[in-house]
Amino acid sequence: MKKGIFLAVVAALGFGIYVYAQDKAKSVMPVAKEVPKAMSREDAMKLTDEEWKKRLTPEQYRILRQAGTERSNGQIYKEFKAQGGGTYHCAGCGTELFSSKEKFDSNCGWPSFFDPSKAKNVKTRIDRSGFMVRTEVICAICGGHLGHVFTGEGFNTPTDKRYCINGTALKFVPANGAGTTQKKEGEQKPSKESEEKKGE
């Protein structure tokens, strides 16, 4: 009897470790060495639901295409907080949305920005789901759900806005990765990169 209980506990513990490891692996924010090639709005709008499922991970699909929400204070949020200078692109279509210059720590459990880095690439609309009225943030190119924006919360930022964004919906390009791309084009600016890192 004791042996059976012991084996059941060991099996349950092993399964718990496996699930935790799988969850951790799925939650990691994609990091690119170079700025991804962004899709055009026309190409993004042509993609069928099945094509989106093939392009995205199940979690990215759930958030970007089904307006889901990742759990707060997860592995992806820890990684976001530790990231240095760089840009954040839509994980669906590669469009630049935010940068580390607009990043701030709101302690809400999700990546926060006080403004988009490319305003034309981010749109908002009223969201009445969940018995609440909120302002949803979406990618203007592919229509992917990114999160919500809140205003007037008293944060000491230039806009007093909190773009509360799902990290799963983003792809991070470190400043040194972007610099690698710029070097090929003869536009490397190491002093700017240093300034961005100091601002974190």
SULDAUR-V91110 format. One record per residue. N is the residue number from 1. RES is the residue in one small letter. NEAR is the number of other ideal C-beta (glycine too) atoms within 8 Angstrom. Layout:
N|RES|NEAR, N|RES|NEAR
//
This chain:
1|m|4, 2|k|5, 3|k|6, 4|g|7, 5|i|8, 6|f|8, 7|l|8, 8|a|8, 9|v|8, 10|v|8, 11|a|8, 12|a|8, 13|l|8, 14|g|8, 15|f|8, 16|g|8, 17|i|8, 18|y|8, 19|v|8, 20|y|8, 21|a|8, 22|q|8, 23|d|9, 24|k|9, 25|a|7, 26|k|9, 27|s|12, 28|v|9, 29|m|12, 30|p|8, 31|v|9, 32|a|11, 33|k|7, 34|e|9, 35|v|11, 36|p|9, 37|k|5, 38|a|11, 39|m|11, 40|s|7, 41|r|9, 42|e|6, 43|d|8, 44|a|13, 45|m|8, 46|k|5, 47|l|9, 48|t|5, 49|d|6, 50|e|6, 51|e|8, 52|w|13, 53|k|8, 54|k|6, 55|r|7, 56|l|12, 57|t|6, 58|p|7, 59|e|11, 60|q|12, 61|y|12, 62|r|9, 63|i|15, 64|l|17, 65|r|12, 66|q|8, 67|a|8, 68|g|9, 69|t|6, 70|e|13, 71|r|5, 72|s|8, 73|n|6, 74|g|9, 75|q|9, 76|i|12, 77|y|13, 78|k|9, 79|e|11, 80|f|11, 81|k|7, 82|a|5, 83|q|9, 84|g|9, 85|g|11, 86|g|14, 87|t|13, 88|y|15, 89|h|16, 90|c|18, 91|a|12, 92|g|15, 93|c|11, 94|g|10, 95|t|14, 96|e|12, 97|l|15, 98|f|13, 99|s|10, 100|s|13, 101|k|8, 102|e|12, 103|k|10, 104|f|9, 105|d|5, 106|s|9, 107|n|4, 108|c|8, 109|g|6, 110|w|12, 111|p|12, 112|s|13, 113|f|13, 114|f|13, 115|d|10, 116|p|11, 117|s|11, 118|k|9, 119|a|6, 120|k|5, 121|n|12, 122|v|14, 123|k|7, 124|t|8, 125|r|7, 126|i|7, 127|d|11, 128|r|5, 129|s|5, 130|g|3, 131|f|2, 132|m|7, 133|v|5, 134|r|8, 135|t|10, 136|e|12, 137|v|13, 138|i|12, 139|c|17, 140|a|10, 141|i|13, 142|c|14, 143|g|8, 144|g|13, 145|h|14, 146|l|15, 147|g|13, 148|h|9, 149|v|11, 150|f|10, 151|t|7, 152|g|5, 153|e|8, 154|g|5, 155|f|9, 156|n|3, 157|t|8, 158|p|5, 159|t|6, 160|d|10, 161|k|10, 162|r|13, 163|y|16, 164|c|12, 165|i|16, 166|n|14, 167|g|13, 168|t|12, 169|a|16, 170|l|17, 171|k|13, 172|f|14, 173|v|15, 174|p|12, 175|a|13, 176|n|7, 177|g|14, 178|a|13, 179|g|12, 180|t|10, 181|t|10, 182|q|11, 183|k|9, 184|k|6, 185|e|6, 186|g|6, 187|e|6, 188|q|7, 189|k|8, 190|p|7, 191|s|6, 192|k|7, 193|e|12, 194|s|8, 195|e|8, 196|e|14, 197|k|10, 198|k|6, 199|g|8, 200|e|8
//
